[in-house]
């Protein structure tokens, strides 16, 4: 990718997959990367930003930008540690990142330092936790069986029913008592 390797050197990793370019940088280079692709490479259209839970130790923050003149898109990524998920806000570079960073903060717990209004966006007041983390326990699945799910043998055909197990990550003392 023209300009990225020259500007960032070893601090950037560029890969191609299915015709799309992905650029990975360290969190310290995040804002510099966003600014460079917008100002110097023409990726002025901000499409979206989100988080990806990458157990056991990090979250990926991914942004998708587009160069309207060239008709090319670019996927930008960085990783923040799970125990200190801080990243500088991209709102000063792409104003459209505001809402996306608020959603990523709420759903994953990634803190965007310097964000002008990093408050909950979608969940009800008083909601505790970050529901898109893989370690978030879905209590509703413990209290009530998943609709339409049948174990082998429950339909009257096939093998006898298996031992019931809790979804991954659910403590053994959660859920209704055994009947």
One Martini backbone bead per residue (centre of mass of N, CA, C, O) as a GRO file, in nm:
protein
  179
    1UNK     BB    1   0.093   0.039   0.027
    2UNK     BB    2   0.102   0.348  -0.038
    3UNK     BB    3   0.287   0.510   0.233
    4UNK     BB    4   0.282   0.317   0.479
    5UNK     BB    5   0.566   0.188   0.483
    6UNK     BB    6   0.719   0.459   0.481
    7UNK     BB    7   0.591   0.581   0.745
    8UNK     BB    8   0.591   0.303   0.948
    9UNK     BB    9   0.720   0.047   0.872
   10UNK     BB   10   0.740  -0.182   1.133
   11UNK     BB   11   0.452  -0.063   1.257
   12UNK     BB   12   0.334  -0.225   1.007
   13UNK     BB   13   0.066  -0.445   0.882
   14UNK     BB   14   0.014  -0.585   0.559
   15UNK     BB   15  -0.287  -0.724   0.409
   16UNK     BB   16  -0.441  -0.971   0.193
   17UNK     BB   17  -0.807  -1.034   0.145
   18UNK     BB   18  -1.021  -1.075  -0.096
   19UNK     BB   19  -0.917  -0.774  -0.208
   20UNK     BB   20  -0.841  -0.672   0.076
   21UNK     BB   21  -0.713  -0.432   0.300
   22UNK     BB   22  -0.498  -0.473   0.587
   23UNK     BB   23  -0.424  -0.276   0.888
   24UNK     BB   24  -0.170  -0.305   1.137
   25UNK     BB   25  -0.147  -0.161   1.471
   26UNK     BB   26  -0.061   0.003   1.730
   27UNK     BB   27  -0.214   0.202   1.958
   28UNK     BB   28  -0.002   0.441   1.928
   29UNK     BB   29  -0.078   0.449   1.592
   30UNK     BB   30  -0.381   0.499   1.535
   31UNK     BB   31  -0.413   0.808   1.473
   32UNK     BB   32  -0.196   0.826   1.259
   33UNK     BB   33  -0.330   0.631   1.063
   34UNK     BB   34  -0.602   0.772   1.023
   35UNK     BB   35  -0.484   1.040   0.924
   36UNK     BB   36  -0.321   0.934   0.682
   37UNK     BB   37  -0.553   0.798   0.518
   38UNK     BB   38  -0.716   1.059   0.492
   39UNK     BB   39  -0.500   1.285   0.394
   40UNK     BB   40  -0.292   1.101   0.194
   41UNK     BB   41  -0.504   0.854   0.068
   42UNK     BB   42  -0.836   0.928   0.065
   43UNK     BB   43  -0.988   0.811   0.335
   44UNK     BB   44  -1.279   0.994   0.408
   45UNK     BB   45  -1.468   0.749   0.457
   46UNK     BB   46  -1.661   0.654   0.727
   47UNK     BB   47  -1.816   0.357   0.824
   48UNK     BB   48  -1.675   0.174   1.073
   49UNK     BB   49  -1.674   0.058   1.426
   50UNK     BB   50  -1.523  -0.208   1.630
   51UNK     BB   51  -1.528  -0.502   1.820
   52UNK     BB   52  -1.310  -0.786   1.924
   53UNK     BB   53  -1.300  -1.077   2.085
   54UNK     BB   54  -0.961  -1.200   2.203
   55UNK     BB   55  -0.898  -1.456   2.344
   56UNK     BB   56  -0.757  -1.394   2.651
   57UNK     BB   57  -0.606  -1.074   2.612
   58UNK     BB   58  -0.804  -0.920   2.387
   59UNK     BB   59  -0.891  -0.641   2.173
   60UNK     BB   60  -1.027  -0.556   1.877
   61UNK     BB   61  -0.998  -0.271   1.666
   62UNK     BB   62  -1.223  -0.180   1.396
   63UNK     BB   63  -1.186  -0.011   1.080
   64UNK     BB   64  -1.384   0.138   0.809
   65UNK     BB   65  -1.268   0.262   0.500
   66UNK     BB   66  -1.309   0.508   0.217
   67UNK     BB   67  -1.234   0.558  -0.132
   68UNK     BB   68  -1.417   0.722  -0.359
   69UNK     BB   69  -1.226   0.769  -0.607
   70UNK     BB   70  -1.101   0.461  -0.608
   71UNK     BB   71  -1.290   0.235  -0.481
   72UNK     BB   72  -1.164   0.183  -0.183
   73UNK     BB   73  -1.091  -0.029   0.087
   74UNK     BB   74  -1.023  -0.025   0.454
   75UNK     BB   75  -0.870  -0.214   0.714
   76UNK     BB   76  -0.842  -0.124   1.056
   77UNK     BB   77  -0.607  -0.233   1.320
   78UNK     BB   78  -0.618  -0.309   1.676
   79UNK     BB   79  -0.478  -0.382   2.006
   80UNK     BB   80  -0.612  -0.440   2.332
   81UNK     BB   81  -0.595  -0.500   2.648
   82UNK     BB   82  -0.807  -0.648   2.872
   83UNK     BB   83  -0.689  -0.503   3.144
   84UNK     BB   84  -0.642  -0.224   2.936
   85UNK     BB   85  -0.893  -0.085   2.736
   86UNK     BB   86  -0.716   0.151   2.565
   87UNK     BB   87  -0.803   0.429   2.336
   88UNK     BB   88  -0.788   0.661   2.124
   89UNK     BB   89  -0.981   0.875   1.980
   90UNK     BB   90  -1.139   0.924   1.642
   91UNK     BB   91  -1.316   1.191   1.635
   92UNK     BB   92  -1.092   1.397   1.525
   93UNK     BB   93  -1.091   1.246   1.240
   94UNK     BB   94  -1.380   1.092   1.270
   95UNK     BB   95  -1.689   1.189   1.352
   96UNK     BB   96  -1.839   0.902   1.307
   97UNK     BB   97  -1.704   0.752   1.565
   98UNK     BB   98  -1.874   0.821   1.807
   99UNK     BB   99  -2.099   0.601   1.813
  100UNK     BB  100  -1.909   0.351   1.783
  101UNK     BB  101  -1.751   0.395   2.047
  102UNK     BB  102  -1.992   0.377   2.237
  103UNK     BB  103  -2.069   0.089   2.161
  104UNK     BB  104  -1.794  -0.046   2.226
  105UNK     BB  105  -1.792   0.035   2.519
  106UNK     BB  106  -2.060  -0.104   2.603
  107UNK     BB  107  -2.006  -0.406   2.478
  108UNK     BB  108  -1.670  -0.431   2.567
  109UNK     BB  109  -1.502  -0.189   2.738
  110UNK     BB  110  -1.378   0.018   2.557
  111UNK     BB  111  -1.164   0.292   2.606
  112UNK     BB  112  -1.196   0.630   2.481
  113UNK     BB  113  -0.971   0.854   2.492
  114UNK     BB  114  -1.128   1.177   2.462
  115UNK     BB  115  -1.412   1.144   2.450
  116UNK     BB  116  -1.693   1.362   2.452
  117UNK     BB  117  -1.933   1.103   2.509
  118UNK     BB  118  -1.883   0.831   2.711
  119UNK     BB  119  -2.184   0.682   2.688
  120UNK     BB  120  -2.444   0.515   2.694
  121UNK     BB  121  -2.670   0.392   2.419
  122UNK     BB  122  -2.853   0.098   2.428
  123UNK     BB  123  -2.881   0.029   2.712
  124UNK     BB  124  -3.010   0.012   2.999
  125UNK     BB  125  -3.031   0.145   3.281
  126UNK     BB  126  -2.798  -0.030   3.491
  127UNK     BB  127  -2.633  -0.197   3.321
  128UNK     BB  128  -2.429  -0.488   3.356
  129UNK     BB  129  -2.178  -0.498   3.152
  130UNK     BB  130  -2.055  -0.680   2.842
  131UNK     BB  131  -2.235  -0.857   2.601
  132UNK     BB  132  -1.983  -0.913   2.374
  133UNK     BB  133  -1.844  -1.080   2.559
  134UNK     BB  134  -1.742  -1.408   2.601
  135UNK     BB  135  -1.776  -1.387   2.937
  136UNK     BB  136  -2.071  -1.337   2.913
  137UNK     BB  137  -2.360  -1.408   3.086
  138UNK     BB  138  -2.656  -1.568   2.973
  139UNK     BB  139  -2.914  -1.586   3.181
  140UNK     BB  140  -3.156  -1.660   2.994
  141UNK     BB  141  -3.032  -1.945   2.912
  142UNK     BB  142  -3.057  -2.061   3.205
  143UNK     BB  143  -3.365  -2.008   3.285
  144UNK     BB  144  -3.422  -2.074   2.969
  145UNK     BB  145  -3.472  -2.243   2.716
  146UNK     BB  146  -3.408  -2.276   2.405
  147UNK     BB  147  -3.591  -2.227   2.139
  148UNK     BB  148  -3.635  -2.543   1.978
  149UNK     BB  149  -3.459  -2.712   2.150
  150UNK     BB  150  -3.329  -3.045   2.104
  151UNK     BB  151  -3.267  -3.338   2.222
  152UNK     BB  152  -3.179  -3.635   2.199
  153UNK     BB  153  -3.499  -3.811   2.222
  154UNK     BB  154  -3.732  -3.585   2.252
  155UNK     BB  155  -3.899  -3.677   1.979
  156UNK     BB  156  -3.900  -4.013   1.992
  157UNK     BB  157  -3.630  -4.023   1.836
  158UNK     BB  158  -3.371  -4.204   1.882
  159UNK     BB  159  -3.174  -4.135   2.114
  160UNK     BB  160  -3.117  -4.078   2.414
  161UNK     BB  161  -3.081  -3.851   2.635
  162UNK     BB  162  -2.874  -3.626   2.740
  163UNK     BB  163  -2.691  -3.462   2.939
  164UNK     BB  164  -2.727  -3.173   3.093
  165UNK     BB  165  -2.588  -2.853   3.001
  166UNK     BB  166  -2.418  -2.576   3.032
  167UNK     BB  167  -2.314  -2.311   2.917
  168UNK     BB  168  -2.044  -2.155   2.858
  169UNK     BB  169  -1.950  -1.987   3.164
  170UNK     BB  170  -2.154  -2.116   3.359
  171UNK     BB  171  -2.239  -2.146   3.658
  172UNK     BB  172  -2.357  -2.415   3.848
  173UNK     BB  173  -2.562  -2.217   4.033
  174UNK     BB  174  -2.722  -2.159   3.787
  175UNK     BB  175  -3.052  -2.163   3.770
  176UNK     BB  176  -3.264  -2.397   3.783
  177UNK     BB  177  -3.369  -2.642   3.948
  178UNK     BB  178  -3.373  -2.960   3.957
  179UNK     BB  179  -3.636  -3.201   3.864
   0.00000   0.00000   0.00000
